[in-house]
Amino acid sequence: MSDSEELIALGLAADVTGWDFSWLDGRASEERPPWGYARLLAERLSGASASLDLDTGGGEVLAEAGQFPLTAVATESWAPNVAKATALLHPRGVAVVHTEHDRPLPFADGAFDLVTSRHPVAPRWDEIARVLCAGGAYFAQHVGPESGFELIEFFLGPMPEARRGRHPEDEVAAAGAAGLDVVDLREARLRIEIHDIAAVVYLLRKLIWWVPNFTVERYRERLEDLHELIRRHGSFIAHSTRHLIEVRRPN
């Protein structure tokens, strides 16, 4: 078995459930945003009366909080993550609800004074506004435009129109259209360094929207090309963008 085949096999064997990326330690790295989302999230949860965390993944980031309000709920749409989040969060008093992205949130109007999310799939601003009580806040860290596009376009070719997706200016406008006031917006561009194609296979299996319908068989030639590029240069460099956003429902 060649080096590239061994690395591909490693990436295929890795568990990709949840949002714990520790498997990538030593294989890939990504700069962290300067604001420290987990710490800020914990501060807000400690002062909330009823909280809702959207697209919680395996619950890993939410579980870092020291305390939760009496009413604490998390949603997730992917069944393997629901099971993982339930096992992690239920002992902490957080109810985990299996939801679908194209359906309304199964909660009453004005049920929460704090709604949060780290890397939501697609913010539903109308639903966020509906479940927030008057004066309630949505606090989140979103993936921004062009995240990972150096790697995505290595496999798919140039995608100039898609680079506009998830732009913070568009999200600010959408939040405003839903009747929410933006009170904070911070942006960061972060360096990603990938050291082998095991990490690439892992990422494309986990982040399934990066290269839709990715399989090793379909993209083996590009994986081999990338293996050679990394062997020559030591790493493959990409970038991600993140923005911290806080909005409030007016009193």
C-alpha positions in Angstrom: 0.0 0.0 0.0 1.4 3.4 -1.0 1.7 6.3 1.4 -1.3 8.1 -0.1 -3.4 4.9 0.1 -2.5 4.5 3.8 -3.4 8.2 4.5 -6.7 7.9 2.6 -7.6 4.7 4.6 -6.9 6.6 7.8 -9.2 9.4 6.8 -11.9 7.0 5.8 -11.7 5.1 9.1 -12.0 8.1 11.4 -15.2 8.9 13.3 -16.8 12.1 11.9 -19.8 12.4 14.2 -20.0 15.5 16.5 -18.0 18.7 16.3 -14.9 17.6 18.1 -12.0 18.0 15.6 -9.3 16.6 17.9 -8.6 13.8 15.4 -6.9 16.4 13.3 -4.2 17.2 15.9 -0.9 17.0 14.2 -2.5 16.6 10.7 -4.2 20.0 10.3 -4.6 23.2 12.3 -6.8 26.3 12.2 -6.4 29.6 13.9 -9.0 30.5 16.5 -11.0 33.7 16.4 -9.7 36.3 18.9 -12.9 36.8 20.8 -13.2 33.3 22.5 -16.8 32.2 21.7 -17.0 29.4 24.3 -16.1 31.8 27.1 -18.5 34.5 26.0 -21.3 31.9 25.5 -20.8 30.6 29.1 -21.1 34.2 30.4 -24.4 34.7 28.6 -25.8 31.4 29.7 -25.1 32.1 33.3 -27.4 35.1 33.2 -30.2 33.7 31.1 -33.6 32.4 32.2 -34.3 30.1 29.2 -31.8 29.3 26.5 -31.9 27.6 23.1 -28.8 26.4 21.3 -29.3 25.8 17.6 -27.4 23.2 15.5 -25.5 22.1 18.5 -23.7 19.3 16.7 -22.5 16.8 19.3 -23.0 19.4 22.1 -19.3 19.8 22.6 -19.1 23.6 22.7 -22.3 24.1 24.7 -21.1 21.5 27.3 -18.1 23.7 28.1 -20.4 26.1 29.9 -20.2 26.1 33.7 -23.9 26.5 34.3 -27.2 26.5 32.4 -30.5 28.3 33.0 -33.4 26.3 34.5 -34.8 25.9 31.0 -32.1 24.9 28.6 -32.7 23.3 25.2 -30.5 22.4 22.2 -31.5 21.4 18.7 -29.7 19.2 16.1 -30.8 17.7 12.8 -28.3 14.9 12.1 -29.3 11.8 14.0 -25.8 10.6 15.0 -25.1 14.0 16.5 -28.4 14.0 18.3 -27.4 10.8 20.1 -24.0 12.2 20.9 -25.4 15.5 22.1 -28.0 13.8 24.2 -25.4 11.6 26.0 -23.3 14.7 26.7 -25.9 17.3 27.6 -28.8 15.4 29.3 -26.7 14.8 32.4 -26.2 18.6 32.5 -29.9 19.3 32.4 -30.1 20.3 28.7 -32.9 18.8 26.6 -31.8 17.8 23.1 -34.5 18.0 20.4 -34.2 16.5 16.9 -35.3 19.1 14.4 -35.3 19.5 10.6 -33.9 22.6 8.8 -36.9 23.2 6.6 -39.4 23.0 9.4 -40.4 25.7 12.0 -38.8 25.3 15.4 -41.0 23.3 17.7 -41.2 26.0 20.4 -43.7 28.6 21.5 -43.4 32.3 20.5 -41.2 34.2 22.9 -40.1 31.1 24.8 -36.4 32.1 25.2 -34.5 35.1 26.3 -31.3 33.7 24.8 -30.8 31.9 21.5 -27.3 30.8 20.6 -25.4 28.9 17.9 -21.9 28.0 16.9 -21.7 27.6 13.2 -25.4 27.2 12.3 -26.1 25.5 9.0 -28.3 28.4 7.8 -29.7 30.9 10.3 -33.5 31.1 10.2 -33.9 34.7 11.2 -37.7 34.6 11.1 -37.8 31.6 13.5 -35.1 33.1 15.8 -37.1 36.3 16.1 -40.3 34.3 16.8 -38.9 32.2 19.7 -37.1 35.2 21.3 -39.0 37.1 24.0 -39.0 40.9 23.9 -35.5 42.1 24.8 -34.1 38.6 24.2 -30.8 38.1 22.4 -29.3 35.9 19.7 -25.6 35.4 20.2 -23.6 33.2 17.8 -20.4 32.6 15.9 -21.1 32.0 12.2 -18.9 30.6 9.4 -18.2 33.5 7.0 -17.8 33.7 3.2 -15.1 31.8 1.3 -14.3 29.5 4.2 -12.0 26.7 3.0 -12.4 27.8 -0.6 -8.8 27.1 -1.5 -9.5 23.4 -0.7 -13.0 23.4 -2.1 -11.9 24.9 -5.4 -9.0 22.5 -5.6 -11.6 19.8 -6.1 -14.4 21.7 -7.8 -12.7 24.4 -9.8 -13.4 28.2 -9.5 -16.7 29.1 -7.9 -16.9 32.9 -7.9 -20.6 33.2 -7.3 -20.5 30.9 -4.2 -17.8 33.0 -2.6 -20.5 35.6 -1.6 -22.4 33.0 0.5 -22.7 33.6 4.3 -21.5 37.2 4.0 -22.0 39.1 7.3 -23.5 42.1 5.5 -26.2 39.8 4.0 -26.9 38.3 7.5 -27.2 41.7 9.1 -29.8 42.7 6.4 -31.7 39.5 6.9 -31.8 39.9 10.7 -33.0 43.4 10.3 -35.8 42.3 7.9 -36.9 39.8 10.6 -37.3 42.7 13.1 -34.0 42.2 15.0 -31.5 44.8 15.9 -27.8 44.1 15.4 -25.8 45.2 18.5 -22.4 43.6 17.8 -20.6 42.2 14.7 -16.9 41.2 14.6 -15.1 39.5 11.8 -11.9 37.4 11.5 -9.9 35.7 8.7 -8.0 32.6 9.9 -5.2 30.4 8.5 -5.8 26.7 7.9 -2.7 24.5 7.5 -3.2 20.9 6.2 -0.3 18.4 6.5 -1.7 15.3 4.9 -4.6 13.9 2.8 -5.9 11.9 5.7 -7.0 15.2 7.1 -8.5 16.2 3.8 -10.6 13.0 3.5 -11.7 13.5 7.1 -12.7 17.1 6.5 -14.6 16.3 3.3 -16.5 13.5 5.0 -17.4 15.7 8.0 -18.1 19.0 6.2 -20.3 17.4 3.5 -21.3 20.8 2.0 -17.7 21.6 1.0 -17.5 19.1 -1.8 -21.0 17.6 -2.1 -21.2 13.9 -2.8 -17.5 13.5 -2.0 -16.1 10.0 -2.3 -12.5 8.8 -2.6 -13.3 7.0 -5.8 -14.7 10.1 -7.5 -11.8 12.3 -6.4 -8.9 9.9 -6.2 -6.9 11.7 -8.9 -7.2 15.1 -7.2 -6.4 13.5 -3.8 -3.2 12.1 -5.4 -2.4 15.5 -6.8 -2.9 17.1 -3.4 -0.7 14.4 -1.8 2.1 15.3 -4.1 1.6 19.1 -3.5 1.8 18.6 0.2 4.8 16.3 -0.1 6.6 19.0 -2.1 5.6 22.1 0.0 5.0 20.5 3.5 1.4 21.7 3.8 -1.6 23.0 2.0 -2.7 26.5 3.1 -6.3 27.6 3.1 -8.3 30.2 5.1 -11.6 30.4 6.9 -13.7 33.4 8.0 -15.8 33.7 11.1 -18.0 36.4 12.4 -19.4 36.9 15.9 -22.9 38.4 15.8 -25.3 39.5 18.5 -28.8 40.7 17.8 -31.7 41.6 20.0 -35.5 41.5 19.7 -36.7 45.0 20.6 -38.8 45.5 23.7 
